Every structure is written in structure tokens, then in C-alpha cells.
């Protein structure tokens, strides 16, 4: 995670810090946090209470950032080990199977060169599918989910997220969620952390609006 483009602050921590704050105090706190983590300093003077909460949240952000980096490094290491094991298993499996070409007498033009793996017992081997394989329209890969989570500061396991949804056909009840998978990521994050999704979305909109104003001022 590049600290210049994102930082980790959980909505629950922020909401607790701004309890009973006026709107202008909330805005000052958001701008101060964004400026510090994006540009390295605050461009305006904060009131005593805002500064107190700012220092508290900034300390939390630094701890969260460090923890996120540690978790990401562990996942990358585990992923590399898992990939090596899967490759070894696939190699071992392929050495025990023989390929048999089957053609359909009713439609040789379409079935020509079609093959299927048959093991020693005469049963068809099931294809070993990767969790990164996109079988559904609009469904993201693990890398795409990981990139979005990193950019947005959502500390989730991308592999678990993709696998869980693939097993359910990217369906939530009767709704196909692959086309709006980023929203599904945010809901997954809220569920894992015991947060109210609607409340987090509201705060995210406020933060995005404030950040846009900060960038506008910087550009001027």
C-alpha cells in the first residue's frame, strides 16, 4: 500500500472520534488527515479538540498501515507457497493420466480433435480450476479485487472473497453481483468488521467530497 495514495482508517474509529462534532469540525479533521497522509503536513490551524482527535486518529492510521503491510506480505508469501504446491500436484496428476481422443460420429466437424482425460480406473478427471478463472460476466480476478482493496484501504482476503462468490455463482439471493463487485467488496469488509454498510458508505461519500475539495485547492 502506497501511503501517498491511500491510508487505512476504519469507519468505526472515525465515527467514534467525531462523536458530537459540528460539521465544520468533521470537515477540518478529514482534511487534516488527508493532507497529512497525502502531502506530509497540515496547511491550516486546528482547534484544540480537533487537534486532539487528529493526533489520536493519525496514530491509529499509522498502526493500521503497518498491520496492513504485514498482512499483505504474509498473504503474498502464502500465495507463492500455495501456487508451488498446486503446480506440483497438477504435474503429478497429469503424469498418471492418459489422453484419449473422442470424436462424435454425428458431428465430426464440431467435435474433431476434442479430447478428454481418462484415469486408470476409466473415470474422467475433473478439471482443476484456478480461483482466478473468470467464468461469469463482469466477475473480477483475484488481482483486480486485491488492487481495489489496496487502493481503497479494505483489509480483506481477495482469494477468499473470489472463491466464496464463485462457489455461489456470484449470486446473492436472486441478485447477480459480479457486475457490481466493488460494492460486494465493501459489504464483505463491513461484515468482517461488524460495521454498518450504509453508515460506512455515507462517511465514504463525505470523505470523497472533502478530498475533492482539498485537491481542488491544491491545484489552484
N, C-alpha and C positions, 0 to 999 in steps of 0.2 A: 504493500500500500504506500503510495507516494504521499507524504504528509503535506505536500504543496497543493495537492488537488483534492484531498479528502481527509476526513478525520472521523474517529469513532466516538459518538456520543449517543447513549441510549435515551429514547424519549422519556422513560420513567425518571431518569436522573435530572433531565432538563425540566420536566414538569414540576418536580419536587423543588427545584431551585427557584422557579419563578412563581411559586405559590403566593397569591396576594399581591403580585407585582402589577403596576399600572402598565398600559400598553407601551408607553414610551420607554419604560424601564426594560420591558421584554425586548423591544427593538434594540436598545443600546447593548444589552447583553449578547444578543445574537450577532450584532455587527462586531462587537469586541472579540468574540470567539472566532468568527470568520477571519477578521483581519489578522489576528494573532497567528492562526494556524495556516493561513494562506500567504500572508505577507510578512510575518515575523514581528508585528507590533501593532499598537492601537493608536489611531490617529486623533482621538478626542479624549477629553477628560470625563471619567465616570464618577457618578455619585458614590458615596461610601458604601451603601448597601449593594449596589450593582457590582462594584469592585470586589466586594467580599464574595459574592456568589460567583463572579467571574473567576477568581483565583481558585475557588473550590472546584468548579467545573473544569477548568483548564488542567488541574492536577488529575482529575478523573479521566479526561481525554488522553493525557499522556500515558496513563496506566493502560487504558483500553487499546491505544495504538500499539503499545509494546506487546500486549497479550495477543492482539490480532496477528501481529507479525510472527509471533512464536507459534500460534496455531496454524498459520498458513505454511510455515516451514515444515511443521510436523506432518501436515496433510500431503505436502509435496513429496516428502521422504517416504511416507507410507504408500502413496500412489506409485512411486517408482518401484518399490518392492513388489507391490501387487501386480504391476504390469509385467515384471520379470517372471513372476510365478505363473501368470496366465499364459505368457508366451511359451514357457516350458511345458505347461500342461497341454496346450494346443499341439505342440510339436510331438509330444509323447502320444497323444490321441491319434494324430494323423498317421503316425508310423504303424499303428495297429489296425488301420482300416484299409480297404482296397476300393478303388473307384470302379464302378460298373456303369457302362453306358446303356441307357434305355431309350428306345425310340418308339413312338406311338404309330402303329400301322395306319390309324385313321387320319392322322395329320402329320406326316413326316416333315412337311415344310416348316411347321412351327416348332416341332419337338426335336428337330435334328440337333445332335451334339448335346442334348440335355443329359446330365449325369446326376447320380445320387450316390452317397457313401453308404456302404453296407458293411457292418462289422462281422466278426467271426461267427456270431450267432444268427446271422441273417437278418438282423433288425436294422432299420435306418437310424443313423446317428442324428441326434438333434443338433442343429447349428448352434455354435457358441456365439452368442450375441454380445456385443460391447454396449455398455451403458451409454456411450457417446453416439450410437447409431440412431439417426433421426428417422423414425417410421411414421410420424404424424405431421400433418401440415402445420407449419409455424412453430413446431416444437424446437426448443434450443438445445445446443450441445452442452456438455459439462463445462467446456471452456467459456462459452457465452454466459452461462449462469455465474461462473466464477468471476468473470470480468465485471459483470453488472454488480455483483455483491461487493467486489473490491472497490469499485468506483463509488458506490452508494454507502459503504460502511456497514453492510449487513453481514454479520458473522454467522454464516450458515455453512453447512457441508454441501457443496454443489452436487457431488456424486450421489449422496443420499436423496437430495431433492429430485434429481432427474430420474433416478431408479424408481423411487416411490410413485412418481407420476406416470412413468412408462408402464408400470405394473397395472395401473388403473386406466390405461388408455388415454391419459391426460383428460380424464373426466372427473368433475366434481359434481356428484349427483347427475343431473341431466345436462350440465353445462360443460362445453368443451373449452378448457382453459389454456390450451397451448398458444393460442393467438394473443393472449394477454398474460404471458408467463411472468413478466416482471411484477405485475400485481400479485401473482401467486407467490413469488419470492418474498414480497413484503409481508404477505399474510403468514407464510411459513415462519418468517423471522419473529413476528408478533406472537405466534402460537408457542414457539420455543421459549420465548422470554416472558410469557404471561402478560403481554401488552394488549391494549385495546386497539384494533386496527384503525377504526375511524378516528380515534384520538391522535394516533401517530400520523395519519395522513394529513390531518388538519395542521399539525405542527410542521410537517414537512413542507406544506404549501406556504406557511408563514416564513420558514427559513429560506425557501427558494426565492420568495418575493424580496426578502431583505438582502439576500446575496446578490440578486439582480440589481438592486439599488446601489449596493456597495461597488459592484463592478462598473456601473454607470458613472459613479462619482470618480472612480479611479481613472476611467477612460477620459473624462473631462479634464 
